[in-house]
Amino acid sequence: MSSRVISQKAAVSVVYAGAMFIAVMDLTIVNVALATIGRDFHASAAGVAETVIGYQVAVALSIPAAAWLGDRLGPRQVLLGSIAIFTAASALCGLAGSLNELVAFRVLQGIGGGLMTPVGLTMLFRAFPQSERIRASSILIIPTALAPAIGPIIGGLFVTDVSWRWVFYVNVPIGVFAFVFGVLFLADQDHPVAGRFDIAGFVTSSLGLGLLMYGVSVGPNTGWTHGPVVASIVAGALLLTAMVVIELRAKAPLLDLRVYADRLFRSASIVLTLTSVAFYGLLYLLSLFFQNGLHFSALEAGSTICPEAVGVIISSQVISRRIYPAVGPRRIMVAGLLLIAGVAVVLSFAGTGSSVWLLRLILFVMGFGVAAVFMPSQAAGFATVGAERTGVASTIFNAQRQVGGAIGVALLTAVLSALHPEGTAAGQANIPAFHTGLLVCAGVAVAAALAALTVRDADAAATMVRPRRQSPADVATEAVSTDS
């Protein structure tokens, strides 16, 4: 029934957009509620931080198995199952009666989040042919950009006027809609047959990513020389090194790292990782800067960051339809990253007397740079990856994005702590420390721009196709077509 009612391009786009929205929004909305959660449960800051760390570690542990599970059980089943887990866990988080319960439910939520993002991306890119990948990316970037920008606004409203529990309940209606829509309209996709489960690859990759994520998340608060932090980072690095050796020798690896032999995928992956460090670190820093440095309310800070998402949404349509097919990914990504770096530098001159509307305009402009990086990197990165490796490529892509985002937050936290630890902890203004953090973000963006220079437009030629104008008859035909 589903394939006759709606095209699979539309069905996958709707389900994955909903899944991405709640997964990405969770990165920012929960942070707003941490202080209130600590007061309600009479917990220390370190104890409350476990709700964030537990989620991030669970995501890292589950991501490596996503591609294998998608091939074993079917991507549709895994995507819908992971959305159900994430949604149910969100409801349980809102009902938690103690901090321990909340942490446990956050771990369950992280397992769902770690699976649904790479499997959904695999389905999206299998539904759209190479010539329409930039169109798929223009769809994908909307929830990716909108969710972290409006997360602090929604979180601030809930914490101030309702209850912190609603930062979790807000996921439920979106998750239920995505799940029900997927059950009704999402069709099965052809996929490779899963081989034997690679236990050694799973243990080394999951534990390695989990320990690395734990160390990077805890380090800024407890100190980088703290024994457990050093041990987790070193152990994580050693396990990931062992994973590389094991997977390159395995006949049927869980994570086929040979995908890095693909020149375009390798370059796009490096750009994505560095961009994630700069972008998610910048969003985290700006939220603190506006509230602790410029004394904005949580709502005012969120509404000042939100124009960035508006800029992304507007510019993504122009880039996908006009600029990308004519110019290619390399120059667009370089220009976008330099724009992000320039905005970070400009913001480093902001002070308590700065106009709120000027800041909003600057962040609106930054949205053009964000769209110019994330969208082409996602569209071009898979251009030369074979269909049989789409699952593992999307798994690796999402793992890098998660790790990059965690490193970005940790890096900026470390900068603030090193320059003014008392002010960071107490929420006092230390504007020069925030300015330094913004310059660090600019430096990472410039490094990503240099990496983008290694991208070859010729390799992405299959994705550089101008969309043809559809007649009403074409649209009607596509609406009832079967893509499964």
C-alpha positions, 0 to 999 in steps of 0.5 A: 500500500505504501508505495502506491500512496506516496513516493519512497523519496518523500516517505524516507525524507519525512521519516528521516527528517523527523528522526534527525530533528529529535536526535539533533535537537537533543544535543542542545535542549537538554543542556538548558535543563541540567541546572534545574534537574540537579536542583530537583534531584539534589544532585551535584553538577558532576552527577547531572552531567552523567545524563549527557555523558551517558547518552553520548557514550551510548550513541558511540557504542551503538553506531558501529552496529548500525550498518550490519543490523540494517543489512541483517534485519532490513533498514526499514525495520531498524529505522522504525525500531530505533525511532520507537526506542528513542521515543519511548526512552524520551517519555521515560526520561520525562517520567524519571523519579530519580537521577539514576533512573534518568541516566539509565533512560538516557542510555536507552535513548542514546542506543536508539539515537545511535542506530536511527541516524546512520540507518536513516541516512543510508535509506535516504541515499538509496532512495535518491539516485546520484543525480538527486543527492544534492536534493536529498542533502537540501532536505537533510540540512533543514532539521540538522540546522533548525534543531540545534538552533531552536533547542535552547529556545524551546528548552528555555521556555519549558524550564522557565514556564512549564517543567524540565521534563518537557525537554524530553516529552517534546520528542514524543509527538514528533517521534510518534508521527515519524514512526506511524508515518513510516509504518504506513508509507515506508517500504522495504529497500533492497540491501546487501545480505549481512554476513557473519557478525564481526565480534572483534570489530564490534568490541574494539570499535564500540568500546573504543568510540565509547571510551574516547567519547567518555574521556572527551566529555568528562575531561573539560570538567574533571581535568585532562590529567585526571586518572580516569580521563587519561585512561579512557582516552588512551584505552579508546585510542588503543582500541580504535587502533586495534580496530583498524588492524582487525577490520583491514584484515577481516574478510567480512568486517563490521566497518569496512574501512577500505571505504577510505580508499575512495578519495572523495569520501575520504576528503569529505569525511575530513571536512565533515569532522573538522566542520562538526568541531567548529560548528557544534563548538561554536553553537555551544560557545555562543549559548554561553557567551550570550548568557554569561558574557552578554547577560542575555536571558535563555530565551533571548540567547536562543532567539539570537542564535535561531536566525542562523537556521533561517539562513541555512534553510533559505540558502540551501535551496539556492545552493542545491538548485543553482550553485552546486550543479554549476560550481561543484562542491569544492569551491562552495565548501571552501567559501562556506568555511571561510564565511564561518571563520569570518563570522567567528572573528567578527563575533569576537569583537562583540561586547555588552554594548553590541546590538542584539539585532546586529548579532542576529543578522551576523548569525543569519549570514553564518547560516549561508556558510553552514549550508554551503558546507554540510550540504555539499559534503553530504551530497558529494561524499557518497558520489563514488561510494558503491551501493553495497558500501552505502550502509557502512559509509553512512555509519562512519560518516555519522560516527565522525560527526558525533565525535567531531561535535563532542570534541568541539564542545570539549575543546571550547570548554577547555579553552574557557576553563583554562582562561577563566575557570572561576568565571566559567563555573560560576557563570560570570562574565569573562568576555576575553575568554569567549573571544578567544574561544571564537577565534579558536572556532575560526581557526578550526574552520580555516583548517577545514577549508584547507581540507576542502581544497583536496576535494575534486569536483570531477569526482562528484560529477554524478551529483552535479546535475541541474534539476529539471522543471517538472510538469504537473503530469510529472509530479502526479506520476512521481507521487504514485510511483513505486521506488521500492 
